Amino acid sequence: MKILETERLLLRTLATSDAAFFLALVNEPSWLANIGDKNIRTLEAASAHILSGPMQMQRRLGHSLYLVERKGDGMPLGLCGLIRREALPDTDIGYALAPRHWGQGYAFEAAAGVVRHARSVLGLRRLFGITDPGNAASIALLHKLGMQFVRRTHLPPAGRDTNVYCLEFGPAEACRTPPHDPTR
């Protein structure tokens, strides 16, 4: 199902038919270093994760991670969308592009479209963003989206250092509610 369109991109819900692309993406060295190992090693595991993760979240919440496709040729480039994590007080934006598509503005274009969708279609009052503290490209993208640094924390399940950012759509105090910190 089409969720949104930008100048060059189409973002749509994930389907089990995307399992081969999803499997390759979640096993990219950049994904493993910056997001973490999901232990998805087969097409069957990728399909099961799509069913129990993004597809279930979309049915339950009306948003999820979306497949990012280039409009001109339908080439899958990566993922971008909205995730509801127990460790955060509200929804966060997530994104990952295959490395061969980096440096072409696709990540920002997709993420900016998702931010507009979160605000105007879904009516969210704030949006979080998380990233590994060493991921300079992701930090720059979150800043370019207008997100402000909130704090560094450890988020489950891996408990790795994580930078938390927030973008307010509503009252100025919306991002002052600190994210859950399981170490406290």
Buried (B, 14 or more C-beta within 10 A) or exposed (E): EEBBEBEBBBBBBBBBEBBEBBBEBBBBEBBEEBBEEBEBEEEEBBBBBBBEBBBEBBEEEEBBBBBBBBEEEEEBBBBBBBBEBEBBBBBBBBBBBBEEBBEEEBBBBBBBBBBEBBBEEBEBBBBBBBBBEEBEEBBEBBEEBEBEEBEEBBBEEEEBEBBBBBBBBEEEEBBEEEBBEEEE
